Amino acid sequence: MVGNKRKANVKAVANKPDSLDAKLTEKEMKFVEHYVKENLSQTESARRAGYNHSRQEGYRLIRRKHIADKIVEMQDDLRHR
């Protein structure tokens, strides 16, 4: 059940209007890949991506629009394979 709630929260952020069209950094992309492909928690994804304060960073990252957009995009790509 936690997984479905987590995905709903990401989609809510992704549906917000663009604040700016930001590109993902290498670290942010690693976070997204761990989060989507390995289905890890925000904290574990941030830790594996190399963030020092993984709990806080995971919380912050998942709420950034450009990151949420990429997560939704990757989840849709995986679903349609």
Residue frames as a rotation matrix with the C-alpha (Angstrom) as fourth column:
MET 1
0.563 0.826 0.000 0.00
0.826 -0.563 0.000 0.00
0.000 0.000 -1.000 0.00
VAL 2
0.298 -0.536 -0.790 2.89
0.253 -0.754 0.606 2.38
-0.920 -0.381 -0.089 0.71
GLY 3
-0.664 -0.614 0.427 4.08
0.529 0.018 0.848 2.05
-0.529 0.789 0.313 -2.90
ASN 4
-0.087 0.722 0.686 0.77
0.943 -0.162 0.289 3.25
0.320 0.672 -0.667 -4.32
LYS 5
0.791 0.334 -0.513 0.66
0.530 -0.792 0.303 6.24
-0.305 -0.512 -0.803 -1.98
ARG 6
-0.071 -0.926 -0.371 4.25
0.292 -0.375 0.880 7.07
-0.954 -0.046 0.297 -2.87
LYS 7
-0.666 -0.150 0.731 3.48
0.735 0.035 0.677 6.99
-0.127 0.988 0.087 -6.60
ALA 8
0.394 0.882 0.259 0.41
0.885 -0.440 0.154 9.17
0.250 0.168 -0.954 -6.11
ASN 9
0.604 -0.231 -0.763 2.48
0.357 -0.777 0.519 11.80
-0.712 -0.586 -0.387 -4.29
VAL 10
-0.531 -0.845 0.060 5.04
0.376 -0.172 0.911 11.90
-0.760 0.506 0.409 -7.10
LYS 11
-0.400 0.455 0.796 2.31
0.889 -0.019 0.458 12.32
0.224 0.891 -0.396 -9.70
ALA 12
0.675 0.654 -0.343 0.79
0.726 -0.672 0.147 15.19
-0.135 -0.348 -0.928 -7.69
VAL 13
0.158 -0.715 -0.681 4.13
0.131 -0.668 0.732 17.03
-0.979 -0.205 -0.012 -7.77
ALA 14
-0.712 -0.473 0.519 4.64
0.517 0.148 0.843 16.22
-0.475 0.869 0.139 -11.45
ASN 15
-0.027 0.811 0.584 1.25
0.977 -0.101 0.185 17.72
0.209 0.576 -0.790 -12.30
LYS 16
0.365 0.092 -0.927 2.14
0.500 -0.859 0.112 21.11
-0.785 -0.504 -0.359 -10.80
PRO 17
0.994 -0.009 0.105 2.88
0.083 -0.548 -0.832 23.94
0.065 0.836 -0.545 -13.25
ASP 18
0.290 -0.955 0.065 6.50
0.843 0.222 -0.489 24.34
0.453 0.197 0.870 -14.33
SER 19
0.776 -0.178 -0.606 8.55
0.269 -0.775 0.572 26.68
-0.571 -0.606 -0.554 -12.22
LEU 20
0.235 -0.668 -0.706 11.53
-0.895 -0.433 0.112 26.34
-0.380 0.606 -0.699 -14.54
ASP 21
0.937 0.113 -0.331 12.62
-0.283 0.801 -0.527 23.76
0.206 0.588 0.782 -17.04
ALA 22
0.280 -0.870 0.406 15.57
-0.893 -0.081 0.442 22.33
-0.352 -0.487 -0.799 -15.10
LYS 23
0.289 -0.330 -0.899 17.88
-0.474 0.766 -0.434 19.55
0.832 0.551 0.065 -16.22
LEU 24
0.999 0.041 0.028 18.74
-0.046 0.554 0.832 16.73
0.019 -0.832 0.555 -13.86
THR 25
0.176 -0.977 0.120 22.25
-0.984 -0.173 0.041 16.57
-0.020 -0.125 -0.992 -12.46
GLU 26
-0.317 -0.384 -0.867 24.13
-0.449 0.866 -0.219 13.29
0.835 0.320 -0.447 -12.56
LYS 27
-0.994 -0.067 0.086 23.35
-0.105 0.364 -0.925 12.71
0.031 -0.929 -0.369 -8.86
GLU 28
-0.308 0.951 0.018 19.67
-0.752 -0.232 -0.617 13.49
-0.583 -0.204 0.787 -9.34
MET 29
0.160 0.332 -0.930 19.50
-0.886 0.464 0.013 11.06
0.435 0.821 0.368 -12.27
LYS 30
-0.723 -0.457 -0.518 21.10
-0.164 0.842 -0.515 8.34
0.672 -0.287 -0.683 -10.13
PHE 31
-0.824 0.490 0.285 18.49
-0.353 -0.051 -0.934 9.04
-0.443 -0.870 0.215 -7.46
VAL 32
0.072 0.903 -0.423 15.66
-0.955 -0.060 -0.291 8.68
-0.288 0.425 0.858 -10.00
GLU 33
-0.101 -0.175 -0.979 17.11
-0.656 0.752 -0.067 5.45
0.748 0.635 -0.191 -11.42
HIS 34
-0.952 -0.254 -0.171 17.41
-0.032 0.639 -0.768 3.84
0.305 -0.726 -0.617 -7.99
TYR 35
-0.628 0.767 0.133 13.94
-0.512 -0.278 -0.812 5.05
-0.586 -0.578 0.568 -7.02
VAL 36
0.256 0.790 -0.557 12.23
-0.943 0.079 -0.322 3.77
-0.211 0.608 0.766 -10.17
LYS 37
0.102 -0.257 -0.961 14.24
-0.684 0.683 -0.255 0.82
0.722 0.683 -0.106 -11.46
GLU 38
-0.734 -0.449 -0.510 15.07
0.044 0.717 -0.696 -0.73
0.678 -0.533 -0.506 -8.09
ASN 39
0.280 0.960 0.022 11.85
0.130 -0.061 0.990 0.41
0.951 -0.275 -0.142 -6.36
LEU 40
-0.481 -0.553 -0.680 13.80
0.780 0.085 -0.620 1.75
0.401 -0.829 0.390 -3.39
SER 41
0.490 0.601 -0.631 12.63
0.833 -0.536 0.136 4.25
-0.256 -0.593 -0.763 -0.79
GLN 42
0.889 -0.142 0.436 13.45
0.040 -0.923 -0.382 7.95
0.457 0.357 -0.815 -1.09
THR 43
0.709 -0.626 0.325 16.07
-0.590 -0.274 0.759 7.64
-0.386 -0.730 -0.564 1.64
GLU 44
0.304 -0.606 0.735 17.79
0.278 0.794 0.540 4.57
-0.911 0.040 0.410 0.21
SER 45
0.653 -0.025 0.757 17.72
0.754 -0.069 -0.653 6.01
0.069 0.997 -0.026 -3.31
ALA 46
0.888 -0.326 0.323 19.38
-0.316 -0.945 -0.086 9.20
0.334 -0.026 -0.942 -2.06
ARG 47
0.543 -0.713 0.444 21.99
-0.414 0.233 0.880 7.22
-0.730 -0.662 -0.168 -0.12
ARG 48
0.293 -0.410 0.864 22.91
0.629 0.763 0.149 5.11
-0.720 0.500 0.482 -3.13
ALA 49
0.771 0.020 0.636 23.04
0.551 -0.522 -0.651 8.19
0.319 0.853 -0.414 -5.34
GLY 50
-0.185 -0.982 -0.028 25.71
0.808 -0.136 -0.573 9.61
0.559 -0.129 0.819 -3.03
TYR 51
0.249 0.332 0.910 23.87
-0.207 -0.900 0.385 12.16
0.946 -0.284 -0.155 -0.90
ASN 52
-0.753 -0.657 -0.037 25.30
-0.056 0.119 -0.991 12.64
0.655 -0.745 -0.126 2.61
HIS 53
-0.782 0.572 0.246 22.06
-0.387 -0.138 -0.911 13.43
-0.488 -0.808 0.330 4.40
SER 54
-0.962 0.265 -0.070 19.98
0.087 0.537 0.839 10.87
0.260 0.800 -0.540 2.56
ARG 55
-0.378 0.879 -0.290 16.82
0.885 0.251 -0.392 11.13
-0.272 -0.405 -0.873 4.65
GLN 56
0.021 0.348 -0.937 16.51
0.147 -0.928 -0.342 14.89
-0.989 -0.130 -0.071 4.20
GLU 57
-0.696 -0.373 -0.614 17.73
-0.510 -0.345 0.788 14.85
-0.506 0.861 0.050 0.61
GLY 58
-0.881 0.430 0.200 15.33
0.472 0.753 0.459 12.06
0.047 0.498 -0.866 -0.40
TYR 59
-0.024 0.894 -0.448 12.46
0.795 -0.255 -0.550 14.09
-0.606 -0.369 -0.704 1.02
ARG 60
-0.035 -0.077 -0.996 13.62
-0.216 -0.973 0.082 17.24
-0.976 0.218 0.017 -0.78
LEU 61
-0.880 -0.435 -0.189 14.41
-0.274 0.140 0.952 15.55
-0.388 0.889 -0.242 -4.10
ILE 62
-0.679 0.657 0.329 11.09
0.721 0.682 0.126 13.78
-0.141 0.323 -0.936 -4.49
ARG 63
0.251 0.824 -0.507 9.28
0.690 -0.520 -0.503 17.13
-0.679 -0.224 -0.700 -4.18
ARG 64
-0.437 -0.451 -0.778 11.22
-0.264 -0.763 0.590 18.92
-0.860 0.464 0.214 -6.93
LYS 65
0.497 0.827 -0.262 9.11
-0.477 0.009 -0.879 19.18
-0.725 0.562 0.399 -10.07
HIS 66
0.252 -0.424 -0.870 11.77
-0.944 0.090 -0.317 18.28
0.213 0.901 -0.377 -12.63
ILE 67
-0.834 -0.526 0.169 12.68
-0.552 0.798 -0.240 15.17
-0.009 -0.293 -0.956 -10.64
ALA 68
-0.289 0.819 0.496 9.05
-0.186 0.460 -0.868 14.14
-0.939 -0.343 0.019 -10.15
ASP 69
0.506 0.439 -0.743 8.48
-0.775 -0.147 -0.615 14.61
-0.379 0.887 0.266 -13.90
LYS 70
-0.278 -0.719 -0.637 11.38
-0.881 0.455 -0.129 12.28
0.382 0.525 -0.760 -14.68
ILE 71
-0.828 0.033 0.559 10.14
-0.329 0.780 -0.533 9.67
-0.454 -0.625 -0.635 -12.20
VAL 72
0.187 0.976 0.111 6.67
-0.319 0.167 -0.933 9.67
-0.929 0.139 0.343 -13.77
GLU 73
0.400 -0.111 -0.910 8.20
-0.916 -0.066 -0.395 9.48
-0.016 0.992 -0.128 -17.26
MET 74
-0.640 -0.731 -0.236 10.40
-0.720 0.678 -0.151 6.51
0.271 0.074 -0.960 -16.33
GLN 75
-0.610 0.498 0.616 7.54
-0.224 0.637 -0.737 4.72
-0.760 -0.588 -0.277 -14.56
ASP 76
0.479 0.806 -0.348 5.35
-0.548 -0.035 -0.836 5.13
-0.686 0.591 0.425 -17.65
ASP 77
0.059 -0.560 -0.826 8.16
-0.959 0.199 -0.203 3.83
0.278 0.804 -0.525 -19.89
LEU 78
-0.874 -0.418 0.249 8.57
-0.481 0.818 -0.317 0.75
-0.071 -0.396 -0.915 -17.68
ARG 79
-0.247 0.884 0.397 4.82
-0.265 0.333 -0.905 0.13
-0.932 -0.328 0.152 -17.64
HIS 80
0.635 0.554 -0.538 4.58
-0.599 -0.086 -0.796 0.23
-0.488 0.828 0.277 -21.43
ARG 81
-0.394 -0.838 -0.376 7.35
-0.916 0.324 0.238 -2.29
-0.077 0.438 -0.895 -22.12
